[in-house]
């Protein structure tokens, strides 16, 4: 739910998206399936994974941005047919 948070513009939908995990933890504690500390640990794991993934994406973006000027310095004889036609090859990361 929180993964899609940045694409949702309605404030009430955002509130529901944030309320869902809180209510889920509350329900799990109420029915005795988990302790309060389990909920805190779950929120910490999700927060740290989002933080780590954002840093990885920034690193990849910087790497692509730094590699792009080097690609454009190739001469016409070094380019493949698709590059000469204006089609850039895709890079699987």
C-alpha positions in Angstrom: 0.0 0.0 0.0 2.7 2.5 1.0 4.7 1.6 -2.2 2.1 3.4 -4.4 1.9 6.4 -2.0 3.8 8.9 -4.2 1.4 8.3 -7.2 -1.8 8.9 -5.3 -2.8 12.6 -5.2 -6.1 12.4 -3.2 -5.4 13.2 0.4 -8.2 10.9 1.7 -6.8 7.9 -0.3 -3.4 8.7 1.1 -4.9 8.7 4.6 -6.5 5.3 4.0 -3.2 3.9 2.6 -1.4 4.9 5.8 -4.3 3.8 8.0 -4.3 0.2 6.5 -1.0 -1.0 8.0 -1.7 0.6 11.3 -5.1 -1.1 11.5 -3.6 -4.4 10.4 -1.0 -4.3 13.3 -3.7 -3.3 15.8 -5.9 -6.2 14.7 -3.1 -8.7 14.9 -2.2 -7.5 18.4 -5.9 -7.5 19.5 -6.3 -11.1 18.4 -3.1 -12.1 20.1 -1.2 -13.2 17.0 1.6 -10.7 17.4 3.2 -8.4 20.1 3.6 -4.6 19.8 7.3 -5.1 19.2 6.5 -7.3 16.1 4.6 -4.4 14.6 7.5 -2.0 15.3 10.0 -4.4 13.8 7.8 -4.8 10.7 7.5 -1.0 10.2 11.3 -0.7 10.7 12.0 -3.4 8.1 9.7 -1.7 5.6 11.2 1.7 6.2 14.8 0.4 5.9 14.0 -1.5 2.7 12.5 1.7 1.2 15.5 3.7 2.3 18.0 1.1 0.9 16.1 0.8 -2.4 16.0 4.6 -2.9 19.7 4.8 -2.4 20.3 1.9 -4.9 18.1 3.7 -7.5 19.9 7.0 -7.0 23.2 5.2 -7.5 22.0 3.5 -10.7 20.6 6.9 -12.0 24.0 8.6 -11.4 25.8 5.7 -13.1 23.5 6.0 -16.2 23.9 9.8 -16.3 27.7 9.5 -16.1 27.8 6.7 -18.8 25.6 8.6 -21.2 28.1 11.2 -22.4 30.7 8.5 -23.0 28.3 6.7 -25.3 27.6 9.7 -27.4 31.3 10.3 -28.2 31.5 7.3 -30.5 32.3 8.0 -34.1 30.0 6.9 -36.9 32.2 3.9 -37.8 32.0 2.6 -34.2 28.2 2.7 -34.0 26.0 -0.2 -34.8 23.2 0.0 -37.4 20.5 0.5 -34.8 22.5 3.3 -33.2 22.9 5.0 -36.5 19.2 4.8 -37.1 18.6 6.6 -33.8 17.6 3.6 -31.8 19.5 3.2 -28.6 20.1 -0.3 -27.3 18.5 -1.2 -24.0 20.6 -2.0 -21.0 19.3 -4.6 -18.6 20.2 -3.7 -15.0 
